[in-house]
Amino acid sequence: MSNLRLIVVEPDRTRINDRWLLKDPYIKELVTTMPENLSFKNFNDKFVNTPIDSNILLGQQAFLHVVTETVYNYPSTFITEKSIKPIINKRPFVMVAPPKSLANIRSLGFKTFDKFWDESYDNILDLEKRILAIVDIIDWLCQKSLEDIQNICLSMSDVLNYNFQFYVEHFQKNEFQKLNQACLKNLQPRYD
């Protein structure tokens, strides 16, 4: 029997200030026994008050983020703040998104988790088969003990730290510069 349980978040109980998740003894044990370098307890986010920080503590109370991008059945991929949240929380993720979304994340310079589980779902075009492949990963993780999950998290710390540093040092700055350039271009008069 798995020690890891899926938690269903009730819409009226998602406020981070309530800290209701830590009332569950299993979740409290998981959070309090995480190593300090991977735990939200000692996480100093120098980007607090950014548009992405709204659920930072909640995001760090989970091992795996299931990123549900804006669209699932769509011919092209794009990255939103939903895909960035696990990166700034130093957490692994799977993406419920169009095919090639992981490839798109990697093309931007981030690393994914193909060393830890099968990411071939990113190439599956059939909607049902792709979602079932994602569910298989989640189910596989749910079969792991708390100790196994912690060991997996420790073994992927290089990837998690790399993604966070890449976001802070390169991606965020470059994306703001691109947005600034696009805004300036849109402000230029058009004579067509």
C-alpha positions as CSV (number, residue, x, y, z in Angstrom):
1,M,0.0,0.0,0.0
2,S,1.3,3.4,-0.9
3,N,2.2,5.9,1.8
4,L,1.7,8.8,-0.7
5,R,-1.8,10.1,-1.0
6,L,-3.3,12.4,-3.6
7,I,-4.9,15.4,-2.0
8,V,-8.0,16.9,-3.6
9,V,-8.1,20.6,-3.1
10,E,-11.5,21.8,-2.3
11,P,-12.3,25.2,-4.0
12,D,-13.2,27.0,-0.8
13,R,-10.1,25.7,1.1
14,T,-7.2,26.8,-1.1
15,R,-6.2,30.0,0.7
16,I,-2.5,29.7,1.6
17,N,-3.1,31.6,4.9
18,D,-5.3,28.8,6.2
19,R,-2.3,26.4,6.0
20,W,-4.9,23.6,6.0
21,L,-2.7,21.2,4.2
22,L,-0.3,21.0,7.2
23,K,-3.1,19.8,9.4
24,D,-2.8,16.4,7.7
25,P,-0.2,14.5,9.8
26,Y,1.2,12.7,6.7
27,I,1.7,16.0,4.8
28,K,3.2,17.7,7.9
29,E,5.7,14.8,8.2
30,L,6.6,15.0,4.6
31,V,7.1,18.8,4.7
32,T,9.0,18.9,8.0
33,T,11.4,16.0,7.1
34,M,12.4,17.4,3.7
35,P,16.1,18.5,3.6
36,E,16.5,22.2,4.2
37,N,17.9,22.9,0.7
38,L,14.8,21.5,-0.9
39,S,12.2,22.7,1.7
40,F,10.1,25.7,1.7
41,K,11.0,26.3,5.3
42,N,14.3,28.0,4.5
43,F,13.4,29.2,1.0
44,N,14.2,32.9,0.6
45,D,12.4,34.0,-2.5
46,K,14.0,37.2,-3.6
47,F,11.2,37.6,-6.2
48,V,8.4,37.7,-3.7
49,N,5.7,40.1,-4.9
50,T,6.1,39.0,-8.5
51,P,3.0,37.8,-10.4
52,I,4.1,34.2,-9.9
53,D,4.5,34.2,-6.1
54,S,0.9,34.0,-5.1
55,N,1.0,30.3,-4.1
56,I,4.7,29.9,-3.4
57,L,4.2,28.1,0.0
58,L,1.5,25.9,-1.4
59,G,3.6,25.0,-4.4
60,Q,6.5,23.9,-2.1
61,Q,4.3,21.6,-0.1
62,A,3.9,19.1,-3.0
63,F,6.6,16.9,-4.5
64,L,5.2,16.8,-8.0
65,H,3.5,19.5,-9.9
66,V,0.9,18.5,-12.5
67,V,1.0,21.5,-14.8
68,T,-2.3,21.9,-16.6
69,E,-1.5,24.3,-19.3
70,T,-4.1,26.6,-20.8
71,V,-4.8,24.2,-23.7
72,Y,-4.4,20.5,-24.0
73,N,-5.8,19.7,-27.5
74,Y,-4.0,22.3,-29.5
75,P,-1.7,22.2,-32.6
76,S,1.1,24.3,-31.0
77,T,2.8,24.8,-27.6
78,F,3.4,27.8,-25.6
79,I,4.7,28.3,-22.1
80,T,2.7,30.3,-19.5
81,E,3.2,31.1,-15.8
82,K,1.7,27.7,-15.0
83,S,4.9,26.0,-16.3
84,I,7.2,28.3,-14.5
85,K,5.7,27.8,-11.0
86,P,7.2,24.4,-10.4
87,I,10.6,25.7,-11.6
88,I,10.7,28.6,-9.1
89,N,9.5,26.2,-6.4
90,K,12.3,23.8,-7.2
91,R,9.8,21.0,-7.9
92,P,9.6,18.3,-10.6
93,F,6.6,18.5,-13.0
94,V,4.6,16.7,-15.6
95,M,2.7,18.7,-18.2
96,V,-0.9,18.2,-19.2
97,A,-0.4,20.2,-22.3
98,P,-0.1,19.8,-26.1
99,P,2.4,17.4,-27.5
100,K,6.0,18.7,-27.6
101,S,5.5,21.0,-24.6
102,L,8.4,19.4,-22.7
103,A,10.5,19.7,-25.9
104,N,9.6,23.4,-25.9
105,I,10.6,23.8,-22.3
106,R,13.9,22.1,-23.1
107,S,14.5,24.3,-26.1
108,L,14.2,27.4,-23.9
109,G,17.1,26.0,-21.8
110,F,15.4,24.2,-19.0
111,K,15.9,20.6,-18.0
112,T,13.1,18.0,-17.5
113,F,12.9,14.7,-15.7
114,D,13.5,12.0,-18.3
115,K,16.2,10.5,-16.1
116,F,13.6,9.8,-13.4
117,W,10.4,8.8,-15.4
118,D,9.2,8.1,-18.9
119,E,8.6,11.5,-20.6
120,S,7.5,9.9,-23.9
121,Y,4.0,11.1,-23.2
122,D,5.2,14.4,-24.7
123,N,5.3,12.8,-28.1
124,I,1.9,11.1,-28.0
125,L,-0.7,12.7,-30.3
126,D,-3.7,10.8,-29.1
127,L,-5.3,12.8,-26.3
128,E,-6.5,9.8,-24.3
129,K,-3.2,7.9,-24.6
130,R,-1.2,11.0,-23.6
131,I,-3.3,11.7,-20.4
132,L,-3.1,8.0,-19.5
133,A,0.7,8.1,-19.8
134,I,0.8,11.0,-17.5
135,V,-1.5,9.2,-15.0
136,D,0.9,6.3,-15.2
137,I,3.7,8.5,-13.9
138,I,1.6,9.9,-11.1
139,D,0.5,6.4,-10.2
140,W,4.1,5.1,-10.2
141,L,5.0,7.9,-7.8
142,C,2.0,7.2,-5.6
143,Q,3.3,3.6,-5.1
144,K,6.6,5.0,-3.6
145,S,7.2,5.3,0.1
146,L,7.9,8.6,1.7
147,E,11.6,7.7,1.9
148,D,11.6,6.8,-1.8
149,I,10.1,10.1,-2.7
150,Q,12.6,12.0,-0.6
151,N,15.4,10.1,-2.3
152,I,14.1,10.8,-5.7
153,C,13.8,14.5,-4.8
154,L,17.4,14.5,-3.5
155,S,18.7,12.7,-6.7
156,M,17.1,15.3,-8.9
157,S,18.3,18.3,-6.9
158,D,20.9,19.2,-9.6
159,V,18.1,19.5,-12.2
160,L,15.8,21.4,-9.8
161,N,18.6,23.8,-8.8
162,Y,19.7,24.3,-12.4
163,N,16.2,25.2,-13.5
164,F,15.7,27.7,-10.7
165,Q,19.1,29.3,-11.4
166,F,18.5,29.4,-15.1
167,Y,15.2,31.1,-14.6
168,V,16.6,33.7,-12.2
169,E,19.8,34.4,-14.1
170,H,18.7,34.1,-17.7
171,F,15.1,33.3,-18.6
172,Q,13.3,36.0,-16.5
173,K,15.6,38.8,-17.6
174,N,15.4,37.7,-21.3
175,E,11.6,37.4,-21.3
176,F,11.2,40.8,-19.7
177,Q,13.5,42.3,-22.4
178,K,11.5,40.6,-25.2
179,L,8.3,41.9,-23.7
180,N,9.7,45.4,-23.4
181,Q,10.9,45.3,-27.1
182,A,7.5,44.0,-28.2
183,C,5.7,46.8,-26.3
184,L,8.0,49.5,-27.8
185,K,7.5,48.1,-31.3
186,N,3.7,48.2,-30.7
187,L,3.9,51.8,-29.7
188,Q,5.7,52.9,-32.9
189,P,3.4,54.7,-35.4
190,R,2.3,52.5,-38.3
191,Y,2.0,54.0,-41.8
192,D,0.3,51.3,-43.8
